[in-house]
């Protein structure tokens, strides 16, 4: 996508998070999430769906501490700034 100068949307990144989780690459899924937070782009804002996917994939991997960490992160970010699509 970078070569073509295309910007991924939140939906695209959410799909990548799910795909990484299903492939057992939980660290990569969380790296995508951090990318979404660092970009500050309105088209890459994590939604409640993003947080749900992260929690689901962390639970699927048996990493309950990471799943709970996602909830903590949601509170840090301030849930009011996260919107539902």
Residue pairs with C-beta under 8 A, 6 or more apart in sequence:
1 7
1 8
7 41
7 43
7 44
8 16
8 44
9 43
9 44
10 36
10 43
10 44
10 45
10 46
10 47
10 50
10 85
13 32
13 35
13 36
13 44
13 50
14 47
14 49
14 50
14 53
16 29
16 32
17 29
17 32
17 33
17 50
17 53
17 54
17 57
18 29
18 53
18 57
20 26
20 28
20 29
20 32
20 57
21 29
21 53
21 54
21 56
21 57
21 58
21 60
21 61
22 57
22 60
24 61
26 57
26 58
26 61
26 63
26 66
29 53
29 54
29 57
30 54
30 66
33 46
33 50
33 54
35 44
36 44
36 45
36 46
36 50
37 46
37 77
45 82
45 83
46 77
46 82
47 82
47 83
47 84
47 85
48 82
48 83
48 84
49 84
49 85
51 70
51 71
51 73
51 74
51 82
54 67
54 70
55 67
55 70
55 71
58 64
58 66
58 67
58 69
58 70
59 67
74 82
